[in-house]
Amino acid sequence: MGQPTYEQVDLMLKLYELRREPRLREARTWFVDHYSVSSPEEMLKKYPPGSTENTNIRMTISYWDMVASIVHRGLIDEEMFFENTGEIWLVWDRIRPVVPAWRAAFKNPTIFANLEQVCKRLEEWREKRAPGSTAAMKQMLEQMARSAAKATGE
């Protein structure tokens, strides 16, 4: 475990303040509660460009990809970051199925690479401290998604 610096703590707090910005909070809440796709085609059909939902997706993903870039470069102590956030992993887990297709479509293998790498390290960190917790979280999220789909008739 590293010793976080004052600057790292300050940056972490600033990132948290950004998360509280009303429009970003709205986008993140929508994403967590509603985003569920298994392909880019499904995403375009359910959340077409120009829709509020598409904007919510882009805001949420771009925010967490930016944060991942900061963490990946060591500008925030990684362990301190992992201790204080889990939403980044949820976002990655939700977009994970479509990222390979996006990378192929844009001919850019680095799209969301920071997000992917940080979340991979987060999973490893979490599993060292709580073996089986990642699988349990995935199971819980799948159950929540099934319940939400049943409630909305999807």
Sine and cosine of phi, psi and omega as CSV:
sin_phi,cos_phi,sin_psi,cos_psi,sin_omega,cos_omega
0.00,0.00,0.78,-0.63,0.05,-1.00
-0.99,0.15,0.15,-0.99,0.07,-1.00
-0.98,-0.22,0.96,-0.29,-0.01,-1.00
-0.87,0.49,0.60,-0.80,0.04,-1.00
-1.00,0.01,0.26,-0.97,0.08,-1.00
-0.84,0.55,-0.67,0.74,-0.03,-1.00
-0.90,0.44,-0.62,0.78,0.02,-1.00
-0.92,0.40,-0.68,0.73,0.04,-1.00
-0.89,0.45,-0.68,0.73,0.01,-1.00
-0.88,0.48,-0.69,0.72,0.03,-1.00
-0.90,0.44,-0.66,0.75,0.03,-1.00
-0.86,0.50,-0.69,0.72,0.02,-1.00
-0.91,0.42,-0.61,0.79,0.04,-1.00
-0.91,0.41,-0.63,0.78,0.06,-1.00
-0.90,0.43,-0.61,0.79,0.05,-1.00
-0.91,0.42,-0.65,0.76,0.05,-1.00
-0.87,0.49,-0.66,0.75,0.05,-1.00
-0.87,0.49,-0.62,0.78,0.02,-1.00
-0.88,0.48,-0.44,0.90,-0.04,-1.00
-1.00,0.07,-0.13,0.99,0.03,-1.00
-0.84,0.54,0.76,-0.65,-0.16,-0.99
-0.80,0.60,-0.72,0.70,-0.05,-1.00
-0.93,0.37,-0.64,0.77,0.04,-1.00
-0.93,0.38,-0.64,0.77,0.04,-1.00
-0.87,0.49,-0.68,0.74,0.04,-1.00
-0.87,0.49,-0.71,0.70,0.00,-1.00
-0.89,0.45,-0.69,0.73,0.00,-1.00
-0.91,0.42,-0.67,0.74,0.02,-1.00
-0.88,0.47,-0.72,0.70,0.04,-1.00
-0.86,0.50,-0.72,0.69,-0.05,-1.00
-0.85,0.53,-0.76,0.65,-0.04,-1.00
-0.89,0.45,-0.64,0.77,-0.07,-1.00
-0.99,0.14,-0.44,0.90,-0.19,-0.98
-0.78,-0.62,-0.46,0.89,-0.12,-0.99
-0.92,0.38,0.83,-0.55,0.05,-1.00
-0.34,-0.94,0.97,-0.24,0.07,-1.00
-0.62,-0.78,0.37,-0.93,0.02,-1.00
-0.88,-0.47,-0.03,1.00,0.02,-1.00
-0.42,-0.91,0.38,-0.92,0.07,-1.00
-0.87,0.49,-0.56,0.83,0.01,-1.00
-0.90,0.43,-0.67,0.74,0.04,-1.00
-0.91,0.42,-0.62,0.78,0.02,-1.00
-0.89,0.46,-0.72,0.69,0.01,-1.00
-0.89,0.46,-0.59,0.80,0.00,-1.00
-0.94,0.34,-0.73,0.68,-0.05,-1.00
-0.97,0.23,-0.59,0.81,-0.12,-0.99
-0.73,-0.68,0.95,0.30,-0.10,-0.99
-0.91,0.42,0.44,-0.90,0.06,-1.00
-0.81,0.59,0.65,-0.76,-0.02,-1.00
1.00,-0.06,-0.25,0.97,0.01,-1.00
-0.99,0.15,0.40,-0.92,0.06,-1.00
-0.87,0.50,-0.62,0.79,0.00,-1.00
-0.89,0.46,-0.68,0.73,0.03,-1.00
-0.89,0.45,-0.65,0.76,0.06,-1.00
-0.89,0.46,-0.67,0.74,0.04,-1.00
-0.86,0.51,-0.68,0.73,0.01,-1.00
-0.89,0.46,-0.77,0.64,-0.04,-1.00
-0.89,0.46,-0.65,0.76,0.01,-1.00
-0.89,0.46,-0.72,0.69,-0.05,-1.00
-0.92,0.40,-0.76,0.65,-0.04,-1.00
-0.91,0.42,-0.68,0.73,-0.05,-1.00
-0.93,0.37,-0.59,0.81,0.06,-1.00
-0.87,0.49,-0.78,0.62,-0.06,-1.00
-0.94,0.33,-0.48,0.88,0.08,-1.00
-0.93,0.36,-0.61,0.79,0.07,-1.00
-0.89,0.46,-0.73,0.69,0.02,-1.00
-0.87,0.49,-0.69,0.72,0.01,-1.00
-0.87,0.50,-0.62,0.79,0.04,-1.00
-0.88,0.47,-0.66,0.75,0.02,-1.00
-0.91,0.42,-0.71,0.70,0.00,-1.00
-0.92,0.40,-0.70,0.71,-0.03,-1.00
-0.85,0.53,-0.56,0.83,0.00,-1.00
-1.00,0.08,0.03,1.00,0.07,-1.00
0.98,0.19,0.30,0.96,-0.01,-1.00
-0.98,0.19,-0.24,0.97,0.14,-0.99
-0.77,-0.63,0.69,-0.73,0.07,-1.00
-0.84,0.55,0.85,-0.53,-0.12,-0.99
-0.88,0.48,-0.70,0.71,-0.02,-1.00
-0.90,0.43,-0.67,0.74,0.05,-1.00
-0.86,0.50,-0.67,0.75,0.02,-1.00
-0.89,0.46,-0.74,0.67,-0.02,-1.00
-0.88,0.47,-0.57,0.82,0.01,-1.00
-0.92,0.40,-0.37,0.93,-0.18,-0.98
-0.89,-0.45,0.09,1.00,0.03,-1.00
-0.46,-0.89,0.57,-0.82,0.10,-1.00
-0.75,-0.66,-0.25,0.97,-0.06,-1.00
-0.88,0.47,-0.56,0.83,0.01,-1.00
-0.85,0.53,-0.64,0.77,0.00,-1.00
-0.92,0.39,-0.66,0.75,0.02,-1.00
-0.86,0.51,-0.70,0.71,0.02,-1.00
-0.88,0.48,-0.73,0.68,0.02,-1.00
-0.87,0.49,-0.71,0.70,-0.03,-1.00
-0.87,0.50,-0.60,0.80,-0.01,-1.00
-0.95,0.31,-0.59,0.80,-0.04,-1.00
-1.00,-0.04,-0.21,0.98,-0.05,-1.00
-0.74,0.67,-0.69,0.73,-0.04,-1.00
-0.91,0.42,-0.43,0.90,-0.07,-1.00
-0.99,-0.17,-0.22,0.97,-0.06,-1.00
-0.87,0.49,-0.69,0.72,0.03,-1.00
-0.85,0.53,-0.63,0.78,0.02,-1.00
-0.93,0.37,-0.63,0.78,0.06,-1.00
-0.89,0.45,-0.68,0.73,0.01,-1.00
-0.87,0.49,-0.67,0.74,0.01,-1.00
-0.92,0.38,-0.71,0.70,-0.05,-1.00
-0.88,0.47,-0.64,0.77,-0.03,-1.00
-1.00,-0.05,0.02,1.00,-0.02,-1.00
0.78,0.63,0.69,0.72,-0.05,-1.00
-0.66,-0.76,0.99,-0.14,-0.04,-1.00
-0.95,0.32,-0.07,1.00,-0.04,-1.00
-0.99,-0.15,-0.03,1.00,0.01,-1.00
-0.85,0.52,0.83,-0.56,0.01,-1.00
0.89,0.46,0.38,0.93,0.01,-1.00
-0.91,0.41,-0.61,0.79,0.04,-1.00
-0.90,0.44,-0.70,0.71,0.02,-1.00
-0.87,0.50,-0.72,0.70,0.00,-1.00
-0.88,0.47,-0.74,0.67,-0.05,-1.00
-0.92,0.40,-0.69,0.72,0.01,-1.00
-0.89,0.45,-0.67,0.74,-0.02,-1.00
-0.94,0.33,-0.53,0.85,0.10,-1.00
-0.89,0.45,-0.70,0.71,0.03,-1.00
-0.92,0.39,-0.59,0.81,0.06,-1.00
-0.88,0.47,-0.70,0.72,0.04,-1.00
-0.87,0.49,-0.70,0.71,0.01,-1.00
-0.89,0.46,-0.70,0.72,0.02,-1.00
-0.87,0.49,-0.73,0.69,-0.03,-1.00
-0.90,0.43,-0.68,0.73,-0.03,-1.00
-0.91,0.41,-0.52,0.86,0.07,-1.00
-0.90,0.43,-0.58,0.81,-0.06,-1.00
-1.00,-0.01,-0.49,0.87,-0.06,-1.00
-0.56,-0.83,0.98,0.21,-0.03,-1.00
-0.82,0.58,0.72,-0.69,0.01,-1.00
1.00,0.02,-0.09,1.00,-0.07,-1.00
-0.93,0.36,-0.55,0.83,0.01,-1.00
-0.91,0.41,-0.72,0.70,0.03,-1.00
-0.88,0.47,-0.65,0.76,0.02,-1.00
-0.90,0.44,-0.65,0.76,0.02,-1.00
-0.90,0.43,-0.68,0.73,0.02,-1.00
-0.88,0.47,-0.67,0.74,0.01,-1.00
-0.89,0.46,-0.70,0.71,0.01,-1.00
-0.89,0.46,-0.69,0.72,-0.01,-1.00
-0.91,0.42,-0.62,0.79,0.05,-1.00
-0.90,0.44,-0.66,0.75,0.04,-1.00
-0.89,0.45,-0.67,0.74,0.03,-1.00
-0.89,0.46,-0.65,0.76,0.00,-1.00
-0.91,0.41,-0.66,0.75,0.04,-1.00
-0.89,0.45,-0.68,0.74,0.01,-1.00
-0.90,0.44,-0.67,0.74,0.01,-1.00
-0.91,0.41,-0.66,0.75,0.00,-1.00
-0.90,0.43,-0.65,0.76,0.03,-1.00
-0.90,0.43,-0.66,0.75,-0.02,-1.00
-0.92,0.39,-0.54,0.84,-0.03,-1.00
-0.99,-0.13,-0.07,1.00,0.03,-1.00
0.98,0.22,0.33,0.94,0.00,-1.00
-0.99,0.16,0.00,0.00,0.00,0.00
